[in-house]
Amino acid sequence: MRFQVMMRNSIRAAGMTVLLWGGSVLLAIDGKGEESIASVDIIVGATAQIVSDAPPARGPSEEAAASVQALAINEHGVMYAGSFGHGVFHTMDRGSTWNRVGDGVTDPFILSLAVTKQGTVYAGTFRGGVFRSRDEGKTWQSVNEGLKRLEVKTLLAIDRDLYAGTGDGVYRLREDDDRWVSVTTGLEDILVHALVRAADGTLFAGTSAKGIYRLAPRSAQWVRVRHGLKDHEGMIENFIRVLVIDQDQSILAGTFDGGVFRSMDGGQNWRPISRALPNDSIRGIVFNDQGMVVATGHGIFRT
């Protein structure tokens, strides 16, 4: 697959606000709140600087902006940003102004965010577990009962369920419950960095050092994916940082240093598709009608 440079360490575009994280992007939001690259109003990542032809947005301090780790947006267009060391911020005007929220979040090191269909916001932290807000971030409560470890790398909201990727596998929380249930059979003591669900209900987990695991619907056992996760030099890639599913239900896996892999058969087989990219950590993957955009530590590339 061919890639071309979209941006490196900075960008200037009229009316566009860009938050960069070592030259990478995590999420793109257009004027309608859709995740895409076409007609981008805001490209947001865990960032070191803000660059725009428009006046700089007011909100998170430079220190907070430089450590944004997670983003989420609700159906009303309220966007949440979780920073590493400065807690949670939100914006109700597409990034023009930001306000710190998070009364009750005792660990300001935010690693992950998720918003359910009901509008409940969850924040996963570095050492404080998970916090929940049902009033758009005004107040938060700890929701950690049942969790074995409190480092929560990723959160995935599906209908009324929330899944958490932790240092001890995956856990599930029902919307109206206060106790997590372990979904870790086959993933015990494995750090999970990424979670995604396919249209048929299959869950995929990207892990540190153990590659990709798959949990079929109505199954209680995670199964490790073992076919095809080799880069162009023949090295097996087991450190998975990003998992996404495109409009054709192909699964894309971004690794820490081996590029991007694609599976077109539900995770049975994988092949590398990023020979043209720098051999660097993949920070984010998004799609639009024209193709795929991949963020790396060396910049942003598109197909």
Summary of the structure (lengths in Angstrom):
residues: 303
radius of gyration: 18.3
end to end distance: 7.2
largest distance: 51.8
contacts: 1074
relative contact order: 0.13
helix: 1%
strand: 47%
